[in-house]
Amino acid sequence: MKAFRFRPERVLDWREMERALAASRVETAQTTLARLSAELSTIDAALARGPEAAPTGASLANQAAWRNTLLRHRTAAEQRVSGAQIALRQQQFALLESSRRVKLLEKLKETSLSRWHRDLDRETAAFAAEVHLSRYNRTGGARSSSG
C-alpha cells in the first residue's frame, strides 16, 4: 500500500492553521479566566462590604444565610477559576507545540532550499568546468600539440 505524501508547503500551511486555531483557543481561555476572576472579585467585594450599612431586624436574621450562600458561591467560583487556569495552561502548551511544529517545518524547508541551492551551484560549477575543458580541448589543446 502506498503511503500518503504531501508537499512540505501544504503541511506547513496546515500547521500554520493549527497554530492560528491554538492562538484563538488561548485567547478564549484568557477571556474566560478574566471573566471568572472578575466574578470572584465581585463575590469577594460583596463579602467585604456586608449585607447593608444599617441592618434591620429582618436583615440580621438572614445575614448568616446570605453569608453562607456567598461563601458557597465563592468556593464554586474559585473552582471555576482554578479549572480555567488549568485550561489556559493546556491551551498555551498546545500553542507552544504547534509553534514548534511550524518552526520545525520552516527550518526543514529552509534546509531543503539551501541544499537545493548548493546542489544547483555544484551542478553549475561542474557544467562550467566541462564547458571550459571542452573549449580548452578544441582550441588550447590543439595549439599546444602543434607548437
Disulfide bonds with the S-S distance in Angstrom:
none
